[in-house]
Amino acid sequence: MIFGLDGVEIGLIIVFMTLFAGIMTGFPVAFAIGGAGVISFAIIAALDSAGLLIHQAIDTGSQAYRDLLASGVAREAISTFRYPDLPRIEEPLFIGGWEQAMERNISFIVNRMNERVIAGQSIETLLAVLMFVMMGITLERSKIAEDLLTTMARVFGPLPGGLAVSIVIVGAFLAASTGIVGATVVTMGLLALPTMLRNNYSPELATGVIAASGTLGQIIPPSIVIVLLGTLVGDLYATGQETRAQLAGCTDALTYLGEPAVLSVGTLFQAALLPGIFLAGLYGLYAFGFALVNPSKAPPVQFDAEGGEVVTRGEAMTWYLAVPAAILIAVGLLGSGGVIGTQTIAVSDYAERAAGPGLRTNVSERCQEAMIELHGQDAWDAAVAERSAQQASGATDEVVELTEEELAAARAEALANAAPIGTGVAVVAVLFALVLAIARGVSPMAAPAPLVIGAVGVLLMLLADILFISPLSSPGTTFLVMAIPVIIALYGLSHAMGRLSQNELLRVVFPPLVLIIAVLGSILGGITNPTPAAALGAAGAIMLAAYRKLKEENGKSKIVIWASFALVIMILLGVNFDLRITRENVPVEDWVAYVLAQFAYHFAFFGLLFSCWVLFRSNILSPVVRETAKVTSMVFTILIGSQLLNLVLISFGGEHYIQQFLRAFDNEMVVFLVVMLILFILGFVLDFLEIIYIVIPIVGPVIYGGTLDPKWVTIMIAVNLQTSFLTPPFGFALFYLRGVAPAGITTGHIYRGVLPFVLIQVVALALFWLFPGIVTIIPDLIPN
């Protein structure tokens, strides 16, 4: 053995030294990773063939090993770290020779590429990366980010530290639209840093707040980091829990846990939302507090007034706060009172399956002991009692068809319990009412008559739903009854939107905010998965950028607006009508809705093509497509190279060796703390892509194979990587900012500026550690 080290340990050192050497050469990282895998395998194979690498393996034929197995210790739990006194045998790293290992690696790499890159289950989610990248780059290149920054500076600038606070808000906006750290830091560094320095802001505060706000893209959904982690850790969690169940003596994870071991990207988005907002809030509070303590280093800045109508404090409090709060409270009370709710009377033709016990009870004695330890004796006794009661009553898991009388009674009961006002109508009415109220606050001196007419239309919508629409009403009848109230409400809304467009803040913030809410709302609400939502975001960003460009040119921007409305109409028709025309009997109203939906679809598609043409002739679309292709190509190339490097580790037992070392700790929180420390250090020299695809697959089966909540584990990893991006001397965000900073800004300014934000990150990590509910509360409240 070389230097008294085990052959596997030397192999690990060779792999990681080769990887770091490849990265430090300046060669593109995406290719350096794959090259490091090939070179390290060749070096290890040569040393192993020369007999220089000897692995001290446990002698599985020894009596001591057999005694451990006989005592009930699982074979997978036996390692040299946990049982160092077991007899050893010396063997080469490649048992069948390096030729066999290389042949196996080649077949594995082909299978993995097929599973994870070409035609696997995760490829659909990975497509979301491409469209989220396009969404963010489009918003950046179309100067929408610049408009946001200018407007926020005008709003918050008069406050102490207002420019810094506006940077945090815009950083959160860009994070929710790009998810790319480098793009956000560079954009805000170019746009905001000179402005802050001209207004006598401290270079430390200016650089620190820009670098920190830029890293919010690591955590605020739709973060690309979360998407990539989600495609990976879902499999790791399922595999880790299967291994945990087998070590406990159970057949599978569903039996042992009592629930499926599933973790989706949508769930991770839900878990990341509150921590991201929490971090942005801490950044803003620090900037405001810094300005109060050092007013000369973060002075208020008074920009030119926008020239809009003056709104008094009382009018602002009434229409921006009191009236919207009253609307939401009234809707909440009506909902709790049963006035607003579901109107569906759909009843299954089959009886509900008899409810089985919460836990499976027909398990082995060893699995039973493990399940009692996990769930508690009370839960096990309750499951046994439920199973006994079910068997005594003769109930089975068979599904029984209802009789005509039972079906009619069930429908009558559902009809009697239907709410007078449907949830969909209530949501639309609330949105209309809020827009009318805010429009009144924006221009209180304008004639109120159009807005009053719109409010009357909203009330007529609710009244029509109560008096003329029942759960038995056909979609055509509902459409005709609601048409007149909706037209009246839209008349008021048209005037309201005109007034809102006169307010600079709303005009700039509202469109991207609606786009972000549409994308995140569809994911967080469980309406769709990230890939269709990303497609919606990319298309919306293109149309938004085209609209802005046409407004600059005084062009035909109404085409884009009508295309957006066509998209909304298409969605509404799809929700309210059955558009399946392949049925035997299709009502006339469904045919009409189908024709209208087809027209709306083609017009929306035409609007998207027109928007692409506008951006293309403006020389915006081509750079966006090139940059998107560059970023996504890098992601997939790193994915392929990292798979090759991981297979090299697997081939000589390096991955298994690291996992055995981590499992030797008795406390899984200590294991997770060790992993977090390693990830933090690696974040100095490796990008998040390399860490996700190289390190997480190695440590993932351990940290996702215990009792820790996988949502919490993943968000803690994301925040940890965000912290390492900021930490001197190697934080990536610091290098991004240094590359675009003016000549007067030194590296020392940047380092000193980010240190308070690094401390904020550490405090946030500690709070997430002590209060995991900050991460898990939203996924627990929202059904998945």
Stockholm file with secondary structure:
# STOCKHOLM 1.0

chainA/1-784         MIFGLDGVEIGLIIVFMTLFAGIMTGFPVAFAIGGAGVISFAIIAALDSAGLLIHQAIDTGSQAYRDLLASGVAREAISTFRYPDLPRIEEPLFIGGWEQAMERNISFIVNRMNERVIAGQSIETLLAVLMFVMMGITLERSKIAEDLLTTMARVFGPLPGGLAVSIVIVGAFLAASTGIVGATVVTMGLLALPTMLRNNYSPELATGVIAASGTLGQIIPPSIVIVLLGTLVGDLYATGQETRAQLAGCTDALTYLGEPAVLSVGTLFQAALLPGIFLAGLYGLYAFGFALVNPSKAPPVQFDAEGGEVVTRGEAMTWYLAVPAAILIAVGLLGSGGVIGTQTIAVSDYAERAAGPGLRTNVSERCQEAMIELHGQDAWDAAVAERSAQQASGATDEVVELTEEELAAARAEALANAAPIGTGVAVVAVLFALVLAIARGVSPMAAPAPLVIGAVGVLLMLLADILFISPLSSPGTTFLVMAIPVIIALYGLSHAMGRLSQNELLRVVFPPLVLIIAVLGSILGGITNPTPAAALGAAGAIMLAAYRKLKEENGKSKIVIWASFALVIMILLGVNFDLRITRENVPVEDWVAYVLAQFAYHFAFFGLLFSCWVLFRSNILSPVVRETAKVTSMVFTILIGSQLLNLVLISFGGEHYIQQFLRAFDNEMVVFLVVMLILFILGFVLDFLEIIYIVIPIVGPVIYGGTLDPKWVTIMIAVNLQTSFLTPPFGFALFYLRGVAPAGITTGHIYRGVLPFVLIQVVALALFWLFPGIVTIIPDLIPN
#=GR chainA/1-784 SS CGGGCCHHHHHHHHHHHHHHHHHHTTSCHHHHHHHHHHHHHHHHHHHHHTTCCEEEEECTTSHHHHHHHHTTCCGGGCCTTTCTTSCEEEEESSTTCHHHHHHHHHHHHHHHHIIIIISSTTHHHHHHHHHHHHHHHHHHHTTHHHHHHHHHHHHHTTSTTHHHHHHHHHHHHHHHHTCCHHHHHHHHHHHTHHHHHHTTCCHHHHHHHHHHHHGGGGTSSSCHHHHHHHHHHHHHHHHHHHHHHHHTTCSCHHHHHSSCCCCCHHHHHHHHHHHHHHHHHHHHHHHHHHHHHCGGGSCCCCCCCCCCCCCCHHHHIIIIIIHHHHHHHHHHHHHHTTSEECCCCCCCSBCCCCCCCSSCCCCCHHHHHHHHHHHCHHHHHHHHHHHHHHHHTTCCSCCCBCCHHHHHHHHHHHHHHCCSEEHHHHHHHHHHHHHHHHHHHHCTTSCSHHHHHHHHHHHHHHHHHHHHCCTTCCHHHHHHHHHHHHHHHHHHHHHHHHHHTTSHHHHHHHHHHHHHHHHHHHHHTTSSCHHHHHHHHHHHHHHHHHHHHHHHHTCCTHHHHHHHHHHHHHHHHHHHSCCCTTSSSCCHHHHHHHHHHHHHHHHHHHHHHHHHHHHHHTTCHHHHHHHHHHHHHHHHHHHHHHHHHHHHHHHTTHHHHHHHHHHTCSCHHHHHHHHHHHHHHHTTTSCHHHIIIIIHHHHHHHHTSSSSCHHHHHHHHHHHHHHHHHSTTTCHHHHHHHHHSCTTCCHHHHHHHHHHHHHHHHHHHHHHHHCTHHHHHHHHHSCC
#=GC SS_cons         CGGGCCHHHHHHHHHHHHHHHHHHTTSCHHHHHHHHHHHHHHHHHHHHHTTCCEEEEECTTSHHHHHHHHTTCCGGGCCTTTCTTSCEEEEESSTTCHHHHHHHHHHHHHHHHIIIIISSTTHHHHHHHHHHHHHHHHHHHTTHHHHHHHHHHHHHTTSTTHHHHHHHHHHHHHHHHTCCHHHHHHHHHHHTHHHHHHTTCCHHHHHHHHHHHHGGGGTSSSCHHHHHHHHHHHHHHHHHHHHHHHHTTCSCHHHHHSSCCCCCHHHHHHHHHHHHHHHHHHHHHHHHHHHHHCGGGSCCCCCCCCCCCCCCHHHHIIIIIIHHHHHHHHHHHHHHTTSEECCCCCCCSBCCCCCCCSSCCCCCHHHHHHHHHHHCHHHHHHHHHHHHHHHHTTCCSCCCBCCHHHHHHHHHHHHHHCCSEEHHHHHHHHHHHHHHHHHHHHCTTSCSHHHHHHHHHHHHHHHHHHHHCCTTCCHHHHHHHHHHHHHHHHHHHHHHHHHHTTSHHHHHHHHHHHHHHHHHHHHHTTSSCHHHHHHHHHHHHHHHHHHHHHHHHTCCTHHHHHHHHHHHHHHHHHHHSCCCTTSSSCCHHHHHHHHHHHHHHHHHHHHHHHHHHHHHHTTCHHHHHHHHHHHHHHHHHHHHHHHHHHHHHHHTTHHHHHHHHHHTCSCHHHHHHHHHHHHHHHTTTSCHHHIIIIIHHHHHHHHTSSSSCHHHHHHHHHHHHHHHHHSTTTCHHHHHHHHHSCTTCCHHHHHHHHHHHHHHHHHHHHHHHHCTHHHHHHHHHSCC
//
